[in-house]
Amino acid sequence: MKKPKWVIAKEQGKRAAANETVWLFGLHAVRDALSNPNRVKLRLVVTRNALERLGDVVDTAGITPEISDPRKFAAPLDPQSVHQGAALEVKPLQWGSLEDLALGDGPNPPRLVLLDRVTDPHNVGAILRSAEVFGARAVIAVQRHSAPETGALAKTASGALERQPYLRVRNLADAIEALKSMGYLVLGLDGTADQTIAEATGDKRDHAIALVLGAEGPGLREKTKDTCSALVRIDAAAAFGSLNVSNAAAVALYAVKAD
């Protein structure tokens, strides 16, 4: 019996994902990836100077480095990449399911960050750093129209990508509904919302909370807004101006951090 086209397409997608690799670059990103036992490491390209700066972490990782001329760096990177003489080819990290991350054990009420079509890898990298600092369980984005795991994202995350789960789901609205069914208070950030984060969370600090942020410019999609438990705004001193999405994420995470 001939397989349906959708089954063939799904199988091809799984094979492509299994073969996908990422080139990380920059001393900090490469060092943290080499130190991560959960990373599948395939190829390390370094200059002699970078190898000296990486120290024993290369030996500990069990990978043989390829020494490259800094003037003709051998890794297939964008010429504009600030690689600092170090590049590492890896497999993307696997973080499990939404349920695994949302319901995992922890000392404090869980916090999550959801991103609605945030495509700039520098913004996502910065959000991962803030999520790690403020103890969020994970950053969750959509599979399409969001920043994938790339070298630029990892470099901006400054090591946080190796420790802070970054999960990409098929449908954000479905993920929000699933979180609400798990007891999460899901707050969508919208500059026109009637209530502030503090007002929405005043007597709910012991709840599991997920923050949803949209792309700069368009913000949250209407479907996303309709699915959230409530819309909230960051309280501002003036009636004009706005924050970059990564700055907004940091402020919002601080506002809902568990006491």
Buried (B, 14 or more C-beta within 10 A) or exposed (E): EEEEEEEEEEEEEEEEEEEEEBBBBBBBBBBBBBEBEEBEBEBBBBBEEBBEBBEEBBEEBEBEBEEBEEEEBBBEBEEEBEBBBBBBBBBBBEBEEBEEBBBEEEEEBBBBBBBBBBBBBBBBBBBBBBBBBBBBBBBBBBEEEBBBBBBBBBBBBBBBBBBBBBBBBEEBBEBBEBBBEBEBBBBBBBEEBEBBBEEBBEEBEEBBBBBBBBBBEEBBBEEBBEBBBBBBBBEEEEEEEEBEBBBBBBBBBEBBBBE
